[in-house]
Amino acid sequence: MSALTTRQRDLLIELLHSEAPIGAEALAETIGLTSRQVKYDLKGVKQWLSIRGVDLKIKPGIGIQLNCTEELYEKVKKDLRTLSELQLILLSSERQQLLALFLLISESSKNLSELVELTQVSRTTVIKDLDQIESFFNKSGGYVIRRPNYGIEIEDDENVRQTIITMILWGETPFGKSLFHIDHQRGLVFSLHNDSHLNPLVNYCDQVIQTWDLNRVFPKISYIENELGGHFPDDAVLHLALVIALQTQRISSDHHLDIPRKEIEMLQRVPVWEVAKMVSKQLGWKLTPEWKETDIAGIATWILASPRDRRFEWDLSIDPSFSSLISELMETIAKLYDAPQMKNDQILRDGLSNHIIPACFRKKYKLWQPLPYPDFVISEKYSSENQVALQLSLLIEKKTSYSIPITEINNIAALLRAARIRIRPFRYNKVLVVCPGGMASAQLLMSRLEARFPRLGPLQVISVRELSDSEIESADLIISTVPLGAEIKHQIEIIQVHPLLKPSDIEKINTLIS
């Protein structure tokens, strides 16, 4: 074999950097492959090394390691640095990501033979890829149109097209591990960028991807926050920068969003419009054609729909119904929990506003927003919070006609739990601490309990002999370093801990009081 694949090269680089044997699973995790793929690729690596007189030792239960002299080791490193022939072999999931992206950013329909040449796979394989892509597009609002003797193209409006491109770049597809990564330092990172010249499909996509300049957009997000007086969480900043960078590039190719005139007029009446207009001016001063009002509206809608951890000062005034909705939700929460003080919990009010208002705008404008913790849900132990959150979601739908997703219902449940903890700073009126080991161990345990749980409640050290029925009846909880009898357990809740209060003990108390 005269050429390594890029995956085999990456495996070899890891082996060269490893000073000890490394297992196939560890290699797989580092490279982003499966153990099976690693074992398959190592056959080619072993053959390539054997031509250079280097043995690749693979010992089950121990790991994989190069076996050679220092001189041969240096020769392998040099040969690897100066490789003139490499093969870029895409996994089917990688090829489907790129082919989907290619179809979305292409300016014209493509016939099957063009796609075969571009992907460098068989006609049958391309057809199978298109079937997978078509299924994904159909679920996302786009359609793959295949016309005999005409070609293959995507039929959708520009709004949907940009949404699906964003989903691919964010990694929200059925096509396995994403080829893309977004962070605050580097912006949009394409994992195959350095090897893009090895494959025409990868090269085409890479050239377009490099025009989506997130680093140019990040300062504009800070400008939006400063002007409007709010604050976006980190993931929301990344997503907002991505959609604005993508929209900027699409405008340069004369592709514009379609937003109804009545929505534009509504947006023009609120502070977000002038800010969106300034952002478009800063990003579009070199563009031909120029930005349209629909494009400015696109930025405005995304600002309104993006999650925030500090709301904009005018959020509640955009639509009068928002202010009355939040007030009604607070009233409802106070009644359901029979806790009048919750009605005036400003932290809870702000939290509800930060989640519910953007969620309603996402529904209104049919915008897709990735959520950082899609599976986040508080424990089933707190069924009351989950039930109340569900009731609030029905009230929101009744008042706004927008049904909020389960992820936001889970967030509301978490806000409710936090609010209940705030109104109960002392869970117990009296906590008995039983520690028969002596004064030293008792004082140490007391100090650690007070340091770890300052809001647990008044603590009282008591001996086992003093645990009378009246003492037990006057307390809410017993923390003991020794087992206590069944007759006591029937009367009061007991947590048994080590005198040194180990991490497992802390977790038990946390579970009880949270």
KERO-574216 format. One record per residue (C-alpha): residue number from 1; residue in three letters; y, x negated, z negated. Coordinates in pm, whole numbers, plus 50000, padded with zeros to 5 digits. Each point is the difference from the previous one (the first is absolute). Layout:
BEGIN
{kolti NUM; ala; {Y; X; Z}}
...
//
This chain:
BEGIN
{kolti 1; met; {50000; 50000; 50000}}
{kolti 2; ser; {50326; 49839; 50111}}
{kolti 3; ala; {50244; 50240; 49836}}
{kolti 4; leu; {50040; 50156; 49660}}
{kolti 5; thr; {50121; 50352; 49947}}
{kolti 6; thr; {50313; 50044; 49791}}
{kolti 7; arg; {49789; 50148; 49721}}
{kolti 8; gln; {49768; 49700; 50003}}
{kolti 9; arg; {50302; 49770; 49992}}
{kolti 10; asp; {50137; 50182; 49698}}
{kolti 11; leu; {49663; 49975; 49823}}
{kolti 12; leu; {49984; 49629; 50069}}
{kolti 13; ile; {50353; 49947; 49867}}
{kolti 14; glu; {49899; 50170; 49674}}
{kolti 15; leu; {49689; 49783; 49973}}
{kolti 16; leu; {50206; 49686; 50057}}
{kolti 17; his; {50239; 50101; 49722}}
{kolti 18; ser; {49720; 50080; 49754}}
{kolti 19; glu; {49895; 49714; 49773}}
{kolti 20; ala; {49688; 50181; 49880}}
{kolti 21; pro; {49739; 50224; 50163}}
{kolti 22; ile; {50143; 50343; 50075}}
{kolti 23; gly; {49799; 50320; 50033}}
{kolti 24; ala; {49993; 50223; 50308}}
{kolti 25; glu; {50154; 50290; 49805}}
{kolti 26; ala; {50291; 49783; 49879}}
{kolti 27; leu; {50055; 49877; 50357}}
{kolti 28; ala; {49990; 50356; 50129}}
{kolti 29; glu; {50260; 50115; 49747}}
{kolti 30; thr; {50232; 49708; 50083}}
{kolti 31; ile; {49982; 50049; 50377}}
{kolti 32; gly; {49991; 50379; 49991}}
{kolti 33; leu; {49652; 50039; 50149}}
{kolti 34; thr; {49670; 50143; 49883}}
{kolti 35; ser; {49724; 49773; 49865}}
{kolti 36; arg; {49793; 50091; 50305}}
{kolti 37; gln; {50277; 49889; 50237}}
{kolti 38; val; {50037; 49672; 49810}}
{kolti 39; lys; {49627; 49925; 50023}}
{kolti 40; tyr; {50004; 50077; 50374}}
{kolti 41; asp; {50305; 49781; 50068}}
{kolti 42; leu; {49862; 49711; 49794}}
{kolti 43; lys; {49727; 49955; 50264}}
{kolti 44; gly; {50264; 49901; 50254}}
{kolti 45; val; {50182; 49782; 49744}}
{kolti 46; lys; {49675; 49820; 49918}}
{kolti 47; gln; {49934; 49935; 50370}}
{kolti 48; trp; {50355; 49872; 50061}}
{kolti 49; leu; {49975; 49766; 49701}}
{kolti 50; ser; {49655; 49868; 50095}}
{kolti 51; ile; {50142; 49871; 50331}}
{kolti 52; arg; {50232; 49785; 49786}}
{kolti 53; gly; {49721; 49878; 49775}}
{kolti 54; val; {50097; 50220; 49705}}
{kolti 55; asp; {49747; 50209; 49811}}
{kolti 56; leu; {50094; 50339; 49859}}
{kolti 57; lys; {49798; 50058; 49684}}
{kolti 58; ile; {49928; 50365; 49923}}
{kolti 59; lys; {49816; 50035; 49667}}
{kolti 60; pro; {49921; 50353; 49876}}
{kolti 61; gly; {50136; 50055; 49650}}
{kolti 62; ile; {50217; 49688; 50020}}
{kolti 63; gly; {50224; 50032; 50304}}
{kolti 64; ile; {50113; 49840; 50325}}
{kolti 65; gln; {50137; 49646; 50030}}
{kolti 66; leu; {50055; 49725; 50257}}
{kolti 67; asn; {49764; 49703; 49963}}
{kolti 68; cys; {50147; 49689; 50161}}
{kolti 69; thr; {50171; 49668; 49944}}
{kolti 70; glu; {50372; 49975; 49935}}
{kolti 71; glu; {50046; 49858; 50350}}
{kolti 72; leu; {49827; 50298; 50165}}
{kolti 73; tyr; {50189; 50237; 49770}}
{kolti 74; glu; {50332; 49862; 50128}}
{kolti 75; lys; {49873; 50019; 50361}}
{kolti 76; val; {49917; 50371; 49960}}
{kolti 77; lys; {50351; 50066; 49859}}
{kolti 78; lys; {50156; 49816; 50294}}
{kolti 79; asp; {49787; 50182; 50259}}
{kolti 80; leu; {50090; 50331; 49839}}
{kolti 81; arg; {50373; 49922; 50020}}
{kolti 82; thr; {49980; 49909; 50367}}
{kolti 83; leu; {49774; 50278; 50125}}
{kolti 84; ser; {50080; 50077; 50363}}
{kolti 85; glu; {49751; 50285; 50038}}
{kolti 86; leu; {49977; 50299; 49772}}
{kolti 87; gln; {49865; 50349; 50047}}
{kolti 88; leu; {50174; 50297; 49844}}
{kolti 89; ile; {49732; 50263; 49950}}
{kolti 90; leu; {50136; 50324; 49860}}
{kolti 91; leu; {49802; 50231; 49776}}
{kolti 92; ser; {49975; 50354; 50140}}
{kolti 93; ser; {50233; 50122; 49722}}
{kolti 94; glu; {50257; 49732; 50087}}
{kolti 95; arg; {49981; 50077; 50371}}
{kolti 96; gln; {50045; 50373; 49931}}
{kolti 97; gln; {50311; 49935; 49789}}
{kolti 98; leu; {50155; 49792; 50276}}
{kolti 99; leu; {49894; 50227; 50284}}
{kolti 100; ala; {50147; 50300; 49817}}
{kolti 101; leu; {50323; 49809; 49946}}
{kolti 102; phe; {50005; 49888; 50363}}
{kolti 103; leu; {49968; 50357; 50128}}
{kolti 104; leu; {50284; 50111; 49772}}
{kolti 105; ile; {50244; 49728; 50107}}
{kolti 106; ser; {49912; 49994; 50370}}
{kolti 107; glu; {50264; 50130; 50237}}
{kolti 108; ser; {49755; 50148; 50250}}
{kolti 109; ser; {49647; 50136; 50028}}
{kolti 110; lys; {49715; 49748; 50024}}
{kolti 111; asn; {49680; 50038; 50199}}
{kolti 112; leu; {49664; 49908; 49855}}
{kolti 113; ser; {49964; 49680; 50202}}
{kolti 114; glu; {50333; 49873; 49859}}
{kolti 115; leu; {49876; 50061; 49646}}
{kolti 116; val; {49670; 49823; 50075}}
{kolti 117; glu; {50189; 49695; 50125}}
{kolti 118; leu; {50241; 50010; 49707}}
{kolti 119; thr; {49739; 50036; 49726}}
{kolti 120; gln; {49742; 49770; 50167}}
{kolti 121; val; {49714; 50231; 49913}}
{kolti 122; ser; {49780; 50228; 50209}}
{kolti 123; arg; {50101; 50333; 50146}}
{kolti 124; thr; {49753; 50178; 49770}}
{kolti 125; thr; {50150; 49830; 49693}}
{kolti 126; val; {50354; 50099; 50100}}
{kolti 127; ile; {49891; 50363; 50042}}
{kolti 128; lys; {49846; 49995; 49651}}
{kolti 129; asp; {50321; 49850; 49863}}
{kolti 130; leu; {50204; 50273; 50167}}
{kolti 131; asp; {49780; 50266; 49840}}
{kolti 132; gln; {50075; 49857; 49654}}
{kolti 133; ile; {50372; 49970; 50077}}
{kolti 134; glu; {50016; 50353; 50139}}
{kolti 135; ser; {49849; 50139; 49681}}
{kolti 136; phe; {50258; 49815; 49786}}
{kolti 137; phe; {50290; 50107; 50222}}
{kolti 138; asn; {49891; 50365; 50003}}
{kolti 139; lys; {50004; 50009; 49619}}
{kolti 140; ser; {50345; 49839; 49996}}
{kolti 141; gly; {50166; 50229; 50254}}
{kolti 142; gly; {49964; 49789; 50316}}
{kolti 143; tyr; {49764; 50040; 50294}}
{kolti 144; val; {49824; 49760; 50235}}
{kolti 145; ile; {50021; 50136; 50353}}
{kolti 146; arg; {49735; 49869; 50243}}
{kolti 147; arg; {50057; 50102; 50361}}
{kolti 148; pro; {49756; 49882; 50271}}
{kolti 149; asn; {50169; 49781; 50263}}
{kolti 150; tyr; {50323; 50013; 49800}}
{kolti 151; gly; {49955; 49822; 49674}}
{kolti 152; ile; {50005; 50023; 49623}}
{kolti 153; glu; {50313; 50075; 49801}}
{kolti 154; ile; {50117; 50146; 49671}}
{kolti 155; glu; {50153; 50347; 50000}}
{kolti 156; asp; {50227; 50068; 49705}}
{kolti 157; asp; {50366; 50005; 49908}}
{kolti 158; glu; {50182; 49687; 49889}}
{kolti 159; asn; {49998; 50107; 49634}}
{kolti 160; val; {49620; 50018; 49994}}
{kolti 161; arg; {49962; 49680; 50200}}
{kolti 162; gln; {50210; 49803; 49753}}
{kolti 163; thr; {49809; 50153; 49708}}
{kolti 164; ile; {49662; 49890; 50140}}
{kolti 165; ile; {50131; 49649; 50073}}
{kolti 166; thr; {50120; 49982; 49639}}
{kolti 167; met; {49660; 50112; 49872}}
{kolti 168; ile; {49828; 49726; 50200}}
{kolti 169; leu; {50239; 49732; 49875}}
{kolti 170; trp; {49967; 50126; 49643}}
{kolti 171; gly; {49621; 49994; 50024}}
{kolti 172; glu; {49945; 50376; 49965}}
{kolti 173; thr; {49736; 50036; 50271}}
{kolti 174; pro; {49622; 50051; 50016}}
{kolti 175; phe; {49970; 49661; 50172}}
{kolti 176; gly; {49901; 49782; 49706}}
{kolti 177; lys; {50200; 49714; 49850}}
{kolti 178; ser; {50355; 49989; 50134}}
{kolti 179; leu; {50119; 49714; 50220}}
{kolti 180; phe; {50350; 50044; 49857}}
{kolti 181; his; {50169; 49926; 49672}}
{kolti 182; ile; {50353; 50075; 49882}}
{kolti 183; asp; {50181; 49824; 49717}}
{kolti 184; his; {50355; 49940; 49883}}
{kolti 185; gln; {50003; 49631; 50092}}
{kolti 186; arg; {49844; 49988; 50346}}
{kolti 187; gly; {50048; 50353; 50123}}
{kolti 188; leu; {49732; 50117; 50244}}
{kolti 189; val; {49716; 49749; 50027}}
{kolti 190; phe; {49739; 50020; 50278}}
{kolti 191; ser; {49685; 49816; 49892}}
{kolti 192; leu; {49909; 49899; 50359}}
{kolti 193; his; {50347; 49871; 50089}}
{kolti 194; asn; {49901; 49630; 50011}}
{kolti 195; asp; {49705; 50074; 50230}}
{kolti 196; ser; {50168; 50264; 50214}}
{kolti 197; his; {49995; 49775; 50310}}
{kolti 198; leu; {49619; 50018; 50003}}
{kolti 199; asn; {49977; 50368; 50091}}
{kolti 200; pro; {50219; 50211; 50235}}
{kolti 201; leu; {49988; 50314; 49783}}
{kolti 202; val; {50094; 49806; 49687}}
{kolti 203; asn; {50271; 49813; 50189}}
{kolti 204; tyr; {50161; 50317; 50136}}
{kolti 205; cys; {50005; 50168; 49659}}
{kolti 206; asp; {50128; 49686; 49830}}
{kolti 207; gln; {50300; 49974; 50232}}
{kolti 208; val; {50106; 50355; 49914}}
{kolti 209; ile; {49926; 49961; 49628}}
{kolti 210; gln; {50232; 49701; 49980}}
{kolti 211; thr; {50290; 50224; 50105}}
{kolti 212; trp; {49956; 50219; 49690}}
{kolti 213; asp; {50224; 49790; 49779}}
{kolti 214; leu; {49968; 50131; 49644}}
{kolti 215; asn; {50188; 49706; 49850}}
{kolti 216; arg; {50308; 50114; 50190}}
{kolti 217; val; {49962; 50349; 49854}}
{kolti 218; phe; {49939; 49911; 49632}}
{kolti 219; pro; {50372; 49936; 49928}}
{kolti 220; lys; {50077; 50340; 50152}}
{kolti 221; ile; {49774; 50165; 49739}}
{kolti 222; ser; {50200; 49830; 49725}}
{kolti 223; tyr; {50316; 50128; 50168}}
{kolti 224; ile; {49860; 50355; 49999}}
{kolti 225; glu; {49919; 49975; 49628}}
{kolti 226; asn; {50343; 49863; 49913}}
{kolti 227; glu; {50186; 50260; 50203}}
{kolti 228; leu; {49802; 50299; 49881}}
{kolti 229; gly; {49949; 49890; 49641}}
{kolti 230; gly; {49621; 50030; 49992}}
{kolti 231; his; {49705; 49763; 50002}}
{kolti 232; phe; {49671; 49990; 50195}}
{kolti 233; pro; {49675; 49858; 49858}}
{kolti 234; asp; {49866; 49687; 50173}}
{kolti 235; asp; {49741; 50171; 50223}}
{kolti 236; ala; {50255; 50257; 50112}}
{kolti 237; val; {50235; 49717; 50101}}
{kolti 238; leu; {49725; 49842; 50212}}
{kolti 239; his; {49919; 50327; 50172}}
{kolti 240; leu; {50364; 50096; 50056}}
{kolti 241; ala; {50069; 49656; 50150}}
{kolti 242; leu; {49696; 50038; 50225}}
{kolti 243; val; {50097; 50340; 50140}}
{kolti 244; ile; {50361; 49891; 50059}}
{kolti 245; ala; {49894; 49674; 50168}}
{kolti 246; leu; {49753; 50190; 50218}}
{kolti 247; gln; {50261; 50262; 50091}}
{kolti 248; thr; {50249; 49725; 50094}}
{kolti 249; gln; {49751; 49842; 50241}}
{kolti 250; arg; {49905; 50334; 50151}}
{kolti 251; ile; {50368; 50083; 50065}}
{kolti 252; ser; {50035; 49670; 50187}}
{kolti 253; ser; {49735; 50137; 50239}}
{kolti 254; asp; {50192; 50329; 50029}}
{kolti 255; his; {49762; 50200; 49779}}
{kolti 256; his; {50185; 50235; 49767}}
{kolti 257; leu; {49899; 50238; 49723}}
{kolti 258; asp; {50023; 50375; 50046}}
{kolti 259; ile; {50170; 50177; 49708}}
{kolti 260; pro; {50134; 50358; 50025}}
{kolti 261; arg; {50377; 50040; 50020}}
{kolti 262; lys; {50017; 50219; 49687}}
{kolti 263; glu; {49832; 49725; 49797}}
{kolti 264; ile; {50248; 49743; 50130}}
{kolti 265; glu; {50288; 50225; 49899}}
{kolti 266; met; {49854; 50037; 49651}}
{kolti 267; leu; {49961; 49622; 49965}}
{kolti 268; gln; {50357; 49944; 50115}}
{kolti 269; arg; {50125; 50199; 49700}}
{kolti 270; val; {49847; 49770; 49737}}
{kolti 271; pro; {50082; 49636; 49905}}
{kolti 272; val; {49678; 49867; 50154}}
{kolti 273; trp; {50138; 50051; 50352}}
{kolti 274; glu; {50281; 49746; 49983}}
{kolti 275; val; {49766; 49744; 49845}}
{kolti 276; ala; {49736; 50057; 50269}}
{kolti 277; lys; {50274; 49978; 50263}}
{kolti 278; met; {50114; 49661; 49867}}
{kolti 279; val; {49641; 49869; 49992}}
{kolti 280; ser; {49951; 50108; 50361}}
{kolti 281; lys; {50326; 49829; 50096}}
{kolti 282; gln; {49894; 49674; 49834}}
{kolti 283; leu; {49654; 50004; 50158}}
{kolti 284; gly; {50098; 50136; 50340}}
{kolti 285; trp; {50314; 49808; 50096}}
{kolti 286; lys; {49803; 49789; 50249}}
{kolti 287; leu; {49785; 50282; 50132}}
{kolti 288; thr; {50021; 50165; 50336}}
{kolti 289; pro; {49958; 50295; 50008}}
{kolti 290; glu; {50201; 50094; 49694}}
{kolti 291; trp; {49877; 50197; 49703}}
{kolti 292; lys; {50015; 50378; 50029}}
{kolti 293; glu; {50077; 50246; 49725}}
{kolti 294; thr; {49629; 50082; 49979}}
{kolti 295; asp; {49931; 49632; 49924}}
{kolti 296; ile; {50260; 49996; 49721}}
{kolti 297; ala; {49843; 50321; 49869}}
{kolti 298; gly; {49663; 49824; 50004}}
{kolti 299; ile; {50125; 49737; 49756}}
{kolti 300; ala; {50167; 50268; 49787}}
{kolti 301; thr; {49682; 50205; 49969}}
{kolti 302; trp; {49801; 49693; 49898}}
{kolti 303; ile; {50255; 49914; 49732}}
{kolti 304; leu; {49971; 50352; 49860}}
{kolti 305; ala; {49620; 50003; 50020}}
{kolti 306; ser; {49930; 49656; 49850}}
{kolti 307; pro; {49873; 49990; 49639}}
{kolti 308; arg; {50248; 49869; 49746}}
{kolti 309; asp; {49991; 49882; 49642}}
{kolti 310; arg; {50370; 50072; 49952}}
{kolti 311; arg; {50134; 50307; 50176}}
{kolti 312; phe; {50315; 50015; 50210}}
{kolti 313; glu; {50292; 50156; 49817}}
{kolti 314; trp; {50025; 50282; 50255}}
{kolti 315; asp; {49626; 50072; 50030}}
{kolti 316; leu; {50025; 50331; 49820}}
{kolti 317; ser; {50303; 50111; 50200}}
{kolti 318; ile; {49840; 49959; 50345}}
{kolti 319; asp; {49843; 50339; 49956}}
{kolti 320; pro; {50113; 50228; 49713}}
{kolti 321; ser; {49642; 50118; 49962}}
{kolti 322; phe; {49893; 49654; 49883}}
{kolti 323; ser; {50220; 50013; 49690}}
{kolti 324; ser; {49883; 50348; 49904}}
{kolti 325; leu; {49638; 49901; 50074}}
{kolti 326; ile; {50006; 49698; 49769}}
{kolti 327; ser; {50165; 50207; 49725}}
{kolti 328; glu; {49737; 50272; 50038}}
{kolti 329; leu; {49722; 49739; 49988}}
{kolti 330; met; {50142; 49858; 49676}}
{kolti 331; glu; {50020; 50350; 49850}}
{kolti 332; thr; {49642; 50069; 50106}}
{kolti 333; ile; {49873; 49672; 49852}}
{kolti 334; ala; {50169; 50070; 49666}}
{kolti 335; lys; {49844; 50348; 49987}}
{kolti 336; leu; {49651; 49892; 50104}}
{kolti 337; tyr; {49990; 49727; 49737}}
{kolti 338; asp; {50192; 50206; 49742}}
{kolti 339; ala; {50229; 49700; 49962}}
{kolti 340; pro; {50368; 50096; 50044}}
{kolti 341; gln; {50110; 49634; 49978}}
{kolti 342; met; {49822; 49924; 50329}}
{kolti 343; lys; {50256; 50216; 50180}}
{kolti 344; asn; {50265; 49733; 49929}}
{kolti 345; asp; {49787; 49693; 50078}}
{kolti 346; gln; {50226; 49821; 50251}}
{kolti 347; ile; {49732; 49741; 50084}}
{kolti 348; leu; {49760; 50278; 50096}}
{kolti 349; arg; {50272; 50183; 50198}}
{kolti 350; asp; {50084; 49683; 50197}}
{kolti 351; gly; {49632; 49927; 50059}}
{kolti 352; leu; {49940; 50346; 50142}}
{kolti 353; ser; {50307; 49968; 50224}}
{kolti 354; asn; {49891; 49656; 50125}}
{kolti 355; his; {49660; 50131; 50105}}
{kolti 356; ile; {50056; 50361; 50103}}
{kolti 357; ile; {50316; 49971; 50212}}
{kolti 358; pro; {49867; 49725; 50234}}
{kolti 359; ala; {49664; 50180; 50021}}
{kolti 360; cys; {50177; 50316; 50117}}
{kolti 361; phe; {50194; 49808; 50264}}
{kolti 362; arg; {49680; 49839; 50125}}
{kolti 363; lys; {49854; 50346; 50045}}
{kolti 364; lys; {50317; 50133; 50162}}
{kolti 365; tyr; {50022; 49721; 50258}}
{kolti 366; lys; {49621; 49954; 50036}}
{kolti 367; leu; {50017; 49634; 49902}}
{kolti 368; trp; {49703; 49785; 49903}}
{kolti 369; gln; {50056; 49787; 49691}}
{kolti 370; pro; {49740; 49758; 49863}}
{kolti 371; leu; {49963; 50025; 49626}}
{kolti 372; pro; {49935; 49688; 49793}}
{kolti 373; tyr; {49732; 50161; 49782}}
{kolti 374; pro; {49832; 50272; 50205}}
{kolti 375; asp; {49715; 50033; 49748}}
{kolti 376; phe; {50222; 49993; 49691}}
{kolti 377; val; {49910; 50274; 49757}}
{kolti 378; ile; {50026; 50011; 49623}}
{kolti 379; ser; {49684; 50043; 49795}}
{kolti 380; glu; {49813; 50331; 50004}}
{kolti 381; lys; {50048; 49984; 49622}}
{kolti 382; tyr; {50353; 50121; 50059}}
{kolti 383; ser; {49896; 50322; 50170}}
{kolti 384; ser; {50310; 50181; 49873}}
{kolti 385; glu; {50231; 49763; 50193}}
{kolti 386; asn; {49791; 50041; 50313}}
{kolti 387; gln; {50000; 50378; 49966}}
{kolti 388; val; {50375; 50019; 49933}}
{kolti 389; ala; {50071; 49767; 50296}}
{kolti 390; leu; {49796; 50231; 50223}}
{kolti 391; gln; {50196; 50304; 49876}}
{kolti 392; leu; {50327; 49818; 50068}}
{kolti 393; ser; {49886; 49916; 50353}}
{kolti 394; leu; {49943; 50372; 50066}}
{kolti 395; leu; {50347; 50075; 49868}}
{kolti 396; ile; {50146; 49729; 50227}}
{kolti 397; glu; {49822; 50152; 50300}}
{kolti 398; lys; {50124; 50348; 49908}}
{kolti 399; lys; {50362; 49884; 49971}}
{kolti 400; thr; {50012; 49759; 50295}}
{kolti 401; ser; {49710; 50112; 50226}}
{kolti 402; tyr; {49881; 49635; 49994}}
{kolti 403; ser; {49658; 49918; 49858}}
{kolti 404; ile; {50005; 49657; 49840}}
{kolti 405; pro; {49696; 49769; 50039}}
{kolti 406; ile; {49747; 49931; 49727}}
{kolti 407; thr; {50142; 49650; 49951}}
{kolti 408; glu; {50334; 50148; 49893}}
{kolti 409; ile; {49825; 50253; 49775}}
{kolti 410; asn; {49829; 49705; 49831}}
{kolti 411; asn; {50338; 49830; 49960}}
{kolti 412; ile; {50142; 50312; 49836}}
{kolti 413; ala; {49703; 50003; 49760}}
{kolti 414; ala; {50076; 49639; 49906}}
{kolti 415; leu; {50367; 50086; 49941}}
{kolti 416; leu; {49895; 50286; 49775}}
{kolti 417; arg; {49767; 49777; 49800}}
{kolti 418; ala; {50276; 49744; 49949}}
{kolti 419; ala; {50240; 50275; 49889}}
{kolti 420; arg; {49752; 50132; 49744}}
{kolti 421; ile; {49957; 49651; 49858}}
{kolti 422; arg; {50378; 49969; 49968}}
{kolti 423; ile; {50035; 50316; 49794}}
{kolti 424; arg; {49722; 49895; 49766}}
{kolti 425; pro; {50109; 49653; 49884}}
{kolti 426; phe; {49772; 50027; 49695}}
{kolti 427; arg; {49662; 50140; 50085}}
{kolti 428; tyr; {49884; 50000; 49635}}
{kolti 429; asn; {50177; 50077; 49673}}
{kolti 430; lys; {49762; 49781; 49802}}
{kolti 431; val; {49739; 49742; 50102}}
{kolti 432; leu; {49753; 49862; 49744}}
{kolti 433; val; {49888; 49640; 50051}}
{kolti 434; val; {49667; 49919; 49834}}
{kolti 435; cys; {49940; 49627; 49970}}
{kolti 436; pro; {49769; 49901; 49711}}
{kolti 437; gly; {50008; 49627; 50087}}
{kolti 438; gly; {50287; 49921; 49763}}
{kolti 439; met; {50379; 49973; 49997}}
{kolti 440; ala; {50022; 49724; 50262}}
{kolti 441; ser; {49797; 50181; 50266}}
{kolti 442; ala; {50170; 50332; 49919}}
{kolti 443; gln; {50349; 49854; 50039}}
{kolti 444; leu; {49902; 49824; 50322}}
{kolti 445; leu; {49860; 50322; 50145}}
{kolti 446; met; {50308; 50197; 49890}}
{kolti 447; ser; {50234; 49744; 50159}}
{kolti 448; arg; {49814; 50012; 50328}}
{kolti 449; leu; {49991; 50379; 50004}}
{kolti 450; glu; {50374; 50022; 49930}}
{kolti 451; ala; {50077; 49741; 50269}}
{kolti 452; arg; {49776; 50160; 50265}}
{kolti 453; phe; {50068; 50365; 49914}}
{kolti 454; pro; {50347; 50031; 49845}}
{kolti 455; arg; {50003; 50376; 50068}}
{kolti 456; leu; {49650; 50074; 49871}}
{kolti 457; gly; {50131; 50145; 49674}}
{kolti 458; pro; {50021; 49905; 49632}}
{kolti 459; leu; {49705; 49775; 49905}}
{kolti 460; gln; {49838; 49995; 49654}}
{kolti 461; val; {49732; 49755; 49889}}
{kolti 462; ile; {49729; 50167; 49797}}
{kolti 463; ser; {49660; 49898; 49870}}
{kolti 464; val; {49679; 50184; 50074}}
{kolti 465; arg; {49981; 50104; 49635}}
{kolti 466; glu; {50339; 50168; 50023}}
{kolti 467; leu; {49906; 50215; 50300}}
{kolti 468; ser; {50008; 50328; 49814}}
{kolti 469; asp; {50003; 50339; 50170}}
{kolti 470; ser; {50369; 50038; 49916}}
{kolti 471; glu; {50089; 49663; 50156}}
{kolti 472; ile; {49805; 50083; 50314}}
{kolti 473; glu; {50158; 50344; 50023}}
{kolti 474; ser; {50351; 49852; 49980}}
{kolti 475; ala; {49936; 49754; 50286}}
{kolti 476; asp; {49970; 50040; 50378}}
{kolti 477; leu; {49796; 49692; 50086}}
{kolti 478; ile; {49791; 49728; 49838}}
{kolti 479; ile; {49979; 49646; 50137}}
{kolti 480; ser; {49712; 49822; 49828}}
{kolti 481; thr; {49839; 49658; 50020}}
{kolti 482; val; {49670; 50138; 49866}}
{kolti 483; pro; {49780; 50296; 50093}}
{kolti 484; leu; {50079; 50314; 49804}}
{kolti 485; gly; {49762; 50277; 49909}}
{kolti 486; ala; {49925; 50303; 50211}}
{kolti 487; glu; {50156; 50231; 49741}}
{kolti 488; ile; {50337; 49826; 50054}}
{kolti 489; lys; {49967; 50004; 50382}}
{kolti 490; his; {49969; 50378; 49985}}
{kolti 491; gln; {50338; 50023; 49828}}
{kolti 492; ile; {50223; 49760; 50197}}
{kolti 493; glu; {50014; 49782; 50311}}
{kolti 494; ile; {49890; 49640; 49934}}
{kolti 495; ile; {50045; 49684; 50207}}
{kolti 496; gln; {49795; 49698; 49892}}
{kolti 497; val; {50160; 49663; 50078}}
{kolti 498; his; {49950; 49631; 49931}}
{kolti 499; pro; {50226; 49855; 49724}}
{kolti 500; leu; {50158; 49775; 50267}}
{kolti 501; leu; {50071; 50300; 50225}}
{kolti 502; lys; {49825; 49886; 50318}}
{kolti 503; pro; {50105; 50108; 50353}}
{kolti 504; ser; {49726; 50263; 50009}}
{kolti 505; asp; {50141; 50150; 49677}}
{kolti 506; ile; {50350; 50009; 50148}}
{kolti 507; glu; {49862; 50180; 50303}}
{kolti 508; lys; {49829; 50261; 49778}}
{kolti 509; ile; {50323; 50074; 49814}}
{kolti 510; asn; {50200; 50007; 50325}}
{kolti 511; thr; {49755; 50250; 50146}}
{kolti 512; leu; {50035; 50221; 49694}}
{kolti 513; ile; {50378; 50009; 49979}}
{kolti 514; ser; {50096; 49992; 50371}}
//
